Amino acid sequence: MFSIEYRQQISSRVLAWAESDQRVVAGAVIGSLAHGPGDRWSDLDLTFAVKDDATIAEVLEDWSGKLIAEFDARRLFDLPSGRSIYRVFLLPGYLQFDLSFSPASDFGAIGPQFRLLFGVALEKPHIAQPDAQDLFGYAVHHALRGRLCIERNRRC
């Protein structure tokens, strides 16, 4: 299991990349660490605004390469959301790191778990939280699909 110090080391290093990357104009902590210290199980969620004349895909690939080279990160999946993209990594010690980028003209909080670290964020309407019953249903569905894949000894 990762340590809180390790999570902070990753955060500090990635924020240093943001400071030195002229394509990045704003950054924020999102998720469970946005308004508190989290706990020893909290993952790391950082989001950044990229200049509108820069290419998000290029910044994402550059930073992904650094995460893989410096921290032995493993890319799990990408989750596009509007003009933003979230890339989920698994780092040693089972630290999940969600790294996301948005165009500067679309950068802002879509929920209450957002703390601006530098730059400017737009005021945006917050997206409604999903219904608890739906979340439970998704969890059961995904757990069952995972179990079936394991029992069938194949990819699903």
Secondary structure as UniProt FT lines:
FT   HELIX           4..20
FT   TURN            22..23
FT   STRAND          24..30
FT   HELIX           31..33
FT   TURN            40..41
FT   STRAND          44..50
FT   TURN            52..53
FT   HELIX           56..71
FT   STRAND          74..81
FT   TURN            82..83
FT   STRAND          84..91
FT   HELIX           92..94
FT   STRAND          95..103
FT   HELIX           104..106
FT   STRAND          114..118
FT   HELIX           132..152
//
